[in-house]
Amino acid sequence: MPEAKPVAASRLPVKRLLLVLGLVATGYAAALLLWGDSPWASLARLASWTGLQAAALCLLNYGLRGLRWRLWMAHYGRHFGPLQGLRLYLAGYAFTPTPGNLGEAVRGLMLARQPLGTVQSLAIFGAERLADLLCLLLLCLPAVWWGLTHDAVQLVPGLLLGLLALGGLVLAIALGALLRYRAALITRLAWLREAWHCLALRPLLWFALTLAAWAAQGLAVWLICRDFGVPMALQTATGFYAVAMVAGALSALPAGLGGTEAVLAGLLVAHSATPAQALTITVLVRLLTLWLAVSLGMLALLYSAAFRKDISLS
């Protein structure tokens, strides 16, 4: 099958994506300053031993998912060394604060040499989202169990089960449609066939990489909660984070902003945290799991475009 014609770099909506990024970041910072009890104290926590450990775990998350991206890029004949592949993967995080994280789909289109075609780039993006959703839903299960075994919190079990059921329904519909109506869908949407091929390529490897990546960020959340004197089991903290991520993803808002924070803070309060503790923990978690990635993505994007010349923004 001939490769789809790549989209010219000049046609990429880079300026609009960067504008969205700036607006979202500005709004987020304003919200922290208006409603956060002590945003500067939250930032200072990042320099603590716990903050450094949590940051390292988040970097591990990015690295593992970068390996997964390299696997699927190699499927299309784009082979990168470990450092170059990680840098190019991180550059895509510059576009994470877009509706449904759709801006990340430009990763393969931005390559200055041998950019992917639109079909292949969308296929990798779709495979990434399905893999992430599958593993996050599995990591939600301890939080669901916690909710079911704590009768004092009446709304939490229903919330957790509802989110899990909704996420499972979305995943089941997507996979079921690929299995049952694959031929008909592929005729209309060529990228679905390519996404299926990506998911069929070494499934145990990408599943292990994805599950380990999200578990690492769950461990980071647990470390932060422990540092604030909010005791909970590791699997519960991981489950809370996974539920918040699924909720944010299903909201289709830029990077899940608003929905992710509200769900995570609510679950922490329902467990044992005070509202102030829950807010500060949530701020730190999002700084490390979202804005650290966006910041690294911006640096990687600018460095790759200005110095290494392997990304084109013109």
RODO-2510 file (C-alpha; in nm, 4 decimals, decimal comma):
residues 314
     n   res          X          Y          Z
     1     m     0,0000     0,0000     0,0000
     2     p     0,1529     0,3381    -0,0945
     3     e     0,2224     0,5682     0,1959
     4     a    -0,0186     0,8551     0,2481
     5     k     0,1097     1,1905     0,1381
     6     p     0,2452     1,3860     0,4331
     7     v     0,1021     1,7191     0,5277
     8     a     0,3356     2,0065     0,4522
     9     a     0,4879     2,1575     0,7623
    10     s     0,3575     2,4989     0,6648
    11     r     0,0037     2,3675     0,6862
    12     l     0,0371     2,2511     1,0447
    13     p    -0,1704     2,4701     1,2788
    14     v     0,1331     2,5304     1,4996
    15     k     0,0572     2,8946     1,5732
    16     r    -0,2985     2,8171     1,6746
    17     l    -0,1846     2,5282     1,8927
    18     l     0,0708     2,7484     2,0662
    19     l    -0,1952     3,0160     2,1189
    20     v    -0,4227     2,7589     2,2828
    21     l    -0,1313     2,6449     2,4982
    22     g    -0,0622     2,9993     2,6138
    23     l    -0,4255     3,0729     2,6930
    24     v    -0,4726     2,7490     2,8842
    25     a    -0,1513     2,7943     3,0829
    26     t    -0,2438     3,1536     3,1677
    27     g    -0,5916     3,0549     3,2810
    28     y    -0,4545     2,7701     3,4895
    29     a    -0,1997     2,9954     3,6612
    30     a    -0,4683     3,2564     3,7311
    31     a    -0,6925     2,9921     3,8876
    32     l    -0,4127     2,8778     4,1178
    33     l    -0,3397     3,2317     4,2284
    34     l    -0,7072     3,3101     4,2910
    35     w    -0,8158     2,9876     4,4626
    36     g    -0,4995     2,8244     4,5858
    37     d    -0,4182     2,8792     4,9532
    38     s    -0,0427     2,8978     4,8955
    39     p     0,0681     2,8392     4,5349
    40     w     0,4272     2,9470     4,6019
    41     a     0,4551     2,7019     4,8886
    42     s     0,3341     2,4326     4,6493
    43     l     0,6088     2,5229     4,4048
    44     a     0,8689     2,5131     4,6836
    45     r     0,7694     2,1535     4,7603
    46     l     0,8979     2,0500     4,4195
    47     a     1,2546     2,1039     4,5430
    48     s     1,2111     1,8615     4,8334
    49     w     1,3408     1,5032     4,8252
    50     t     0,9866     1,3777     4,7753
    51     g     0,9302     1,6265     4,4935
    52     l     1,2486     1,5142     4,3198
    53     q     1,1518     1,1484     4,3532
    54     a     0,8064     1,2205     4,2128
    55     a     0,9567     1,4190     3,9246
    56     a     1,1920     1,1307     3,8442
    57     l     0,8950     0,8923     3,8312
    58     c     0,7130     1,1272     3,5955
    59     l     1,0222     1,1415     3,3744
    60     l     1,0187     0,7606     3,3763
    61     n     0,6589     0,7754     3,2544
    62     y     0,7587     0,9953     2,9614
    63     g     1,0546     0,7720     2,8809
    64     l     0,8512     0,4512     2,8756
    65     r     0,5805     0,6024     2,6590
    66     g     0,8540     0,7421     2,4355
    67     l     0,9829     0,3864     2,3849
    68     r     0,6313     0,2839     2,2852
    69     w     0,6185     0,5690     2,0319
    70     r     0,9543     0,4646     1,8866
    71     l     0,8203     0,1108     1,8463
    72     w     0,5296     0,2320     1,6378
    73     m     0,7389     0,4825     1,4455
    74     a     0,9798     0,2019     1,3522
    75     h     0,6774     0,0168     1,2161
    76     y     0,6585     0,2916     0,9526
    77     g     1,0301     0,2845     0,8801
    78     r     1,1258     0,5843     1,0967
    79     h     1,4105     0,4676     1,3173
    80     f     1,5565     0,6936     1,5853
    81     g     1,8258     0,6508     1,8449
    82     p     1,7109     0,6475     2,2091
    83     l     1,7950     1,0133     2,2816
    84     q     1,6708     1,1507     1,9510
    85     g     1,3524     0,9454     1,9738
    86     l     1,2864     1,0650     2,3279
    87     r     1,3489     1,4280     2,2282
    88     l     1,1134     1,4087     1,9309
    89     y     0,8518     1,2373     2,1441
    90     l     0,8785     1,4972     2,4197
    91     a     0,8347     1,7753     2,1626
    92     g     0,4799     1,6540     2,1070
    93     y     0,3921     1,7371     2,4684
    94     a     0,4106     2,1048     2,3762
    95     f     0,0682     2,0519     2,2205
    96     t    -0,0890     1,8504     2,5033
    97     p    -0,3151     2,1350     2,6339
    98     t    -0,5466     2,1042     2,3330
    99     p    -0,8991     1,9560     2,3261
   100     g    -0,8701     1,5814     2,3701
   101     n    -0,4880     1,6193     2,3533
   102     l    -0,5386     1,6143     1,9776
   103     g    -0,2410     1,8429     1,9237
   104     e    -0,0132     1,5492     2,0040
   105     a    -0,1178     1,3929     1,6753
   106     v     0,1237     1,6282     1,4946
   107     r     0,4307     1,4449     1,6293
   108     g     0,4839     1,2490     1,3111
   109     l     0,3834     1,5382     1,0859
   110     m     0,6445     1,7773     1,2272
   111     l     0,9457     1,5722     1,1226
   112     a     1,1662     1,7732     0,8892
   113     r     1,2882     1,4580     0,7154
   114     q     1,0492     1,1819     0,6141
   115     p     0,7417     1,3097     0,7993
   116     l     0,4624     1,0622     0,8464
   117     g     0,1504     1,0853     0,6368
   118     t    -0,1660     1,2089     0,8034
   119     v    -0,3098     0,8557     0,8171
   120     q    -0,0063     0,7100     0,9925
   121     s     0,0278     0,9983     1,2366
   122     l    -0,3375     0,9722     1,3366
   123     a    -0,3016     0,5952     1,3651
   124     i    -0,0203     0,6220     1,6187
   125     f    -0,2104     0,8882     1,8124
   126     g    -0,5218     0,6681     1,8219
   127     a    -0,3225     0,3625     1,9290
   128     e    -0,1590     0,5657     2,2078
   129     r    -0,4925     0,6851     2,3414
   130     l    -0,6487     0,3379     2,3369
   131     a    -0,3457     0,1841     2,5076
   132     d    -0,3476     0,4577     2,7743
   133     l    -0,7201     0,4183     2,8368
   134     l    -0,6925     0,0404     2,8706
   135     c    -0,4150     0,0585     3,1299
   136     l    -0,5700     0,3477     3,3222
   137     l    -0,8960     0,1556     3,3498
   138     l    -0,7077    -0,1393     3,4962
   139     l    -0,5361     0,0912     3,7458
   140     c    -0,8782     0,2342     3,8430
   141     l    -0,9870    -0,0981     3,9939
   142     p    -0,8254    -0,0494     4,3394
   143     a    -1,0009     0,2877     4,3698
   144     v    -1,3316     0,1241     4,2822
   145     w    -1,2695    -0,1416     4,5463
   146     w    -1,1859     0,1292     4,8009
   147     g    -1,5069     0,3127     4,7196
   148     l    -1,7181    -0,0010     4,7529
   149     t    -1,5698    -0,0902     5,0926
   150     h    -1,6136     0,2543     5,2495
   151     d    -1,9821     0,2977     5,3192
   152     a    -1,9329     0,6314     5,4932
   153     v    -1,8787     0,7997     5,1588
   154     q    -2,2030     0,7493     4,9736
   155     l    -2,1249     0,9216     4,6453
   156     v    -1,7762     0,7883     4,5808
   157     p    -1,8652     0,4290     4,4845
   158     g    -2,1200     0,5500     4,2325
   159     l    -1,8754     0,8050     4,0911
   160     l    -1,5958     0,5509     4,0573
   161     l    -1,8170     0,2832     3,9085
   162     g    -1,9753     0,5342     3,6725
   163     l    -1,6406     0,6577     3,5432
   164     l    -1,5078     0,3046     3,5133
   165     a    -1,8195     0,1903     3,3304
   166     l    -1,8115     0,4909     3,0976
   167     g    -1,4436     0,4464     3,0217
   168     g    -1,4916     0,0744     2,9702
   169     l    -1,7853     0,1435     2,7420
   170     v    -1,5801     0,3841     2,5293
   171     l    -1,2968     0,1324     2,5063
   172     a    -1,5317    -0,1573     2,4339
   173     i    -1,7131     0,0373     2,1620
   174     a    -1,3837     0,1369     2,0010
   175     l    -1,2353    -0,2127     2,0092
   176     g    -1,5681    -0,3767     1,9232
   177     a    -1,6115    -0,1512     1,6236
   178     l    -1,2620    -0,2389     1,5050
   179     l    -1,3326    -0,6107     1,5428
   180     r    -1,6905    -0,6294     1,4207
   181     y    -1,7007    -0,3612     1,1523
   182     r    -1,3339    -0,3455     1,0701
   183     a    -1,3731    -0,3852     0,6950
   184     a    -1,6479    -0,1244     0,6617
   185     l    -1,4752     0,1259     0,8885
   186     i    -1,1397     0,0800     0,7239
   187     t    -1,2948     0,1563     0,3882
   188     r    -1,4059     0,4957     0,5174
   189     l    -1,1328     0,5696     0,7706
   190     a    -0,7976     0,4371     0,6581
   191     w    -0,6233     0,5397     0,9784
   192     l    -0,8244     0,2822     1,1773
   193     r    -0,6574     0,0012     0,9881
   194     e    -0,3205     0,1532     1,0636
   195     a    -0,4118     0,1945     1,4315
   196     w    -0,5114    -0,1716     1,4415
   197     h    -0,1763    -0,2669     1,2926
   198     c     0,0028    -0,0625     1,5586
   199     l    -0,1882    -0,2310     1,8404
   200     a    -0,1279    -0,5736     1,6873
   201     l     0,2483    -0,5095     1,6832
   202     r     0,4109    -0,6697     1,9881
   203     p     0,1064    -0,6152     2,2141
   204     l     0,2719    -0,7508     2,5279
   205     l     0,5549    -0,5007     2,4939
   206     w     0,3420    -0,1891     2,4474
   207     f     0,1032    -0,3066     2,7193
   208     a     0,3887    -0,3543     2,9672
   209     l     0,5426    -0,0172     2,8787
   210     t     0,2090     0,1621     2,9138
   211     l     0,1080    -0,0043     3,2395
   212     a     0,4500     0,0576     3,3964
   213     a     0,4446     0,4209     3,2799
   214     w     0,1125     0,5025     3,4439
   215     a     0,1963     0,2992     3,7550
   216     a     0,5090     0,5150     3,7943
   217     q     0,2987     0,8296     3,8049
   218     g     0,0646     0,6603     4,0511
   219     l     0,3653     0,5983     4,2744
   220     a     0,4538     0,9677     4,2428
   221     v     0,1039     1,0617     4,3635
   222     w     0,1391     0,8246     4,6592
   223     l     0,4726     0,9801     4,7585
   224     i     0,3206     1,3289     4,7525
   225     c     0,0202     1,2196     4,9583
   226     r     0,2510     1,0565     5,2148
   227     d     0,4589     1,3739     5,2346
   228     f     0,1451     1,5705     5,3241
   229     g     0,0426     1,3261     5,5955
   230     v    -0,2442     1,1730     5,3985
   231     p    -0,1958     0,7996     5,4553
   232     m    -0,3302     0,5634     5,1935
   233     a    -0,2273     0,2453     5,0213
   234     l    -0,0125     0,2722     4,7106
   235     q    -0,2749     0,1029     4,4949
   236     t    -0,5433     0,3402     4,6229
   237     a    -0,3406     0,6504     4,5392
   238     t    -0,2652     0,5063     4,1968
   239     g    -0,6320     0,4275     4,1488
   240     f    -0,7386     0,7793     4,2456
   241     y    -0,4976     0,9266     3,9931
   242     a    -0,6136     0,6849     3,7227
   243     v    -0,9790     0,7707     3,7860
   244     a    -0,8988     1,1428     3,7644
   245     m    -0,7109     1,0906     3,4377
   246     v    -0,9978     0,8914     3,2851
   247     a    -1,2437     1,1602     3,3949
   248     g    -1,0286     1,4287     3,2349
   249     a    -0,9915     1,2302     2,9143
   250     l    -1,3646     1,1699     2,8855
   251     s    -1,4321     1,5418     2,9337
   252     a    -1,2379     1,6086     2,6083
   253     l    -1,1209     1,9390     2,7597
   254     p    -0,7614     2,0525     2,6916
   255     a    -0,5420     1,8077     2,8869
   256     g    -0,8484     1,7257     3,0991
   257     l    -0,8128     2,0607     3,2763
   258     g    -1,0760     2,1181     3,5410
   259     g    -1,2228     1,7697     3,5368
   260     t    -0,9032     1,5929     3,6387
   261     e    -0,8329     1,8379     3,9195
   262     a    -1,1891     1,8304     4,0540
   263     v    -1,2084     1,4504     4,0612
   264     l    -0,8658     1,4003     4,2180
   265     a    -0,9232     1,6644     4,4866
   266     g    -1,2696     1,5241     4,5589
   267     l    -1,1380     1,1705     4,6005
   268     l    -0,8602     1,2883     4,8309
   269     v    -1,1097     1,4737     5,0511
   270     a    -1,3366     1,1689     5,0516
   271     h    -1,0460     0,9588     5,1726
   272     s    -0,9028     1,1632     5,4599
   273     a    -0,7407     1,4824     5,3293
   274     t    -0,8520     1,8291     5,4305
   275     p    -0,9646     2,0558     5,1446
   276     a    -0,6392     2,2542     5,1739
   277     q    -0,4298     1,9366     5,1616
   278     a    -0,6283     1,8019     4,8676
   279     l    -0,5886     2,1246     4,6716
   280     t    -0,2144     2,1458     4,7316
   281     i    -0,1597     1,7786     4,6483
   282     t    -0,3637     1,8158     4,3310
   283     v    -0,1660     2,1244     4,2274
   284     l     0,1652     1,9443     4,2797
   285     v     0,0455     1,6342     4,0975
   286     r    -0,0653     1,8342     3,7954
   287     l     0,2518     2,0422     3,7932
   288     l     0,4565     1,7228     3,7771
   289     t     0,2359     1,5059     3,5569
   290     l     0,1158     1,7714     3,3116
   291     w     0,3045     2,1001     3,3197
   292     l     0,6463     1,9394     3,3569
   293     a     0,5738     1,7472     3,0365
   294     v     0,4496     2,0604     2,8592
   295     s     0,7587     2,2569     2,9664
   296     l     0,9938     1,9833     2,8517
   297     g     0,7943     1,9585     2,5317
   298     m     0,8380     2,3273     2,4581
   299     l     1,2134     2,3058     2,5196
   300     a     1,2466     1,9928     2,3066
   301     l     1,0368     2,1496     2,0305
   302     l     1,2390     2,4708     2,0156
   303     y     1,5732     2,2899     2,0404
   304     s     1,4769     2,0395     1,7715
   305     a     1,3523     2,3108     1,5367
   306     a     1,6243     2,5711     1,5937
   307     f     1,9377     2,3625     1,6464
   308     r     1,8924     2,0014     1,5367
   309     k     1,6681     2,0947     1,2441
   310     d     1,4801     1,7632     1,2608
   311     i     1,1466     1,9327     1,3332
   312     s     0,9969     2,1876     1,0957
   313     l     0,7621     2,4614     1,2187
   314     s     0,7792     2,6841     0,9101
***
